[in-house]
């Protein structure tokens, strides 16, 4: 069984027991999180696809922790111009374990 949920303008395909990285939510570990914007639910036999959302469907998860991702280095160099630019970026995330899919 899996579901497609929407959060922060992004779509995620999740199953029970999956660990998913979402953008930072500001929650404490072991807090319950509920996603009500469910786009589709498939239980193996039949699929429900919302227009735009599935009525009465929700996905429940538990926050594991919050953290920061690995550093991504952006390096731009323009040859023969003596021009270069180096920047770094680290994504803040919340790690969530999906516990239940209802729908």
Secondary structure, 3 states (H helix, E strand, C coil): CEEEEEECCEEEEEECCCEEEEECCCCCCCCEEEECCEEEEECCCCEEECCCCCCCCEEEEEEEEEEECCCEEEEEEECCCCEEEEEEECCEEEEEEEEEEEC
